Amino acid sequence: MTAQQPLSIDDRQPILSIVTKPRETIRYTLEQKDFSYALYVGAIGGFAGGAVSLAGTPYQPEFSLGEIVFSTFITGIMYFMISNLIVAFLLSMIGSAMKGKGNFKSLFQALCLTMIPYIWILPMILFWMQLSPASFFYMEGMTGTLGEVVLSYIGLFIIVLATIWTFVLTIIAISETHRFSKWKAFFTFLLASLVSGVIGAIVLLFLL
């Protein structure tokens, strides 16, 4: 009887192996890494997602760039963790109804890993807003140079690619965690998104 071969995933670099082996990396991380690893990845991913969301938003001159980044660090992590808790819960309930095997904890961990594409582009985002804020933010009354316009389009293109890859990883993560097809994973994600959107709209109505 031959010994079982270990998974061919670099234990030190799941943040890189997810590029070529997303399904295997997600499964390996869920089985071999502790919960804190997913929290670290999710926290950095939340910060990265918050920084990405600043692209094209109005610049607030009353705040320094450092203050904007620090505020994004706090709010990005908080928003991601709270939204991740809600979405993971919905995915676990809806997926179970569709005969999925994933539980709340494993789905939360898997969703944290889907933020890795934003982590990849985080250094670019931070350098971009530091070196060329006029092309990163929207500054009323300012017309960008040709170079700034080109830089803006290149940066936005990279952000779109990272967003698409994050969505793809999300479907793969749901599929792998629940152990069902990607089509089921897609519809599970769609239903969870609709429910969370309704919940968010109700909360906003109460706050306004």
C-alpha positions, 0 to 999 in steps of 0.5 A, a space after each residue: 500500500 503506497 503512502 498518500 502523496 501530499 498536495 502539491 501546494 507550496 505551504 509558504 505561498 498559498 497567496 501565490 499558488 492560488 493563481 494557478 491552482 485556485 481550487 486546490 489552494 482553497 481546499 489545502 488552506 481550509 484543511 491545513 491552515 488555522 482560522 487566524 490565517 484566513 483572518 489575516 488574509 481577509 484583513 489585508 484584503 479588506 484594506 486593499 478593497 477599501 483602497 481600490 474603492 477610493 479610485 475615482 472618488 472626490 478628493 477631500 483636501 481637508 484630509 491628508 493622504 495619510 489620514 485617508 489611507 489610515 481611515 480606509 485601513 480601519 473602515 475597509 477591514 471592518 466593512 469586509 469582516 462584517 459583510 463577510 460574516 453576513 454573506 458567509 451565513 447566507 451562503 451556508 444557509 442557501 448552500 445547505 438547502 441545495 445539498 451543499 456540504 460547507 459550513 459557516 466557518 469554512 465559507 468565511 475562511 474561503 471568502 477571505 481567500 477570494 480577496 487575494 487579487 486585491 492584495 496583489 494590486 495593493 502596492 500599485 494602488 498605494 503608489 498610484 494615489 501617492 505619486 499621481 493623486 490627480 489621476 487616482 482621485 476625482 479633483 473638481 475643476 482640475 483637468 488631467 494631463 495626457 499622461 495622467 489620463 493614460 495612467 488612470 485608464 491603465 489603473 482602472 483596467 487593472 482594477 477591473 481585472 482584479 475584480 473579475 478574478 475575485 468574482 471567479 475565485 468566489 465562485 470557485 471557493 463556494 463550489 469547493 467548500 460546498 462540494 457542488 458544481 460551479 453553476 450551483 455555486 453561482 446561483 447560491 452566490 446570486 441568491 445570497 447577494 440578492 438577500 444581502 442587498 435587500 437587508 442592506 436596503 432595509 438598514 439604510 431605510 431605517 438609518 435615513 
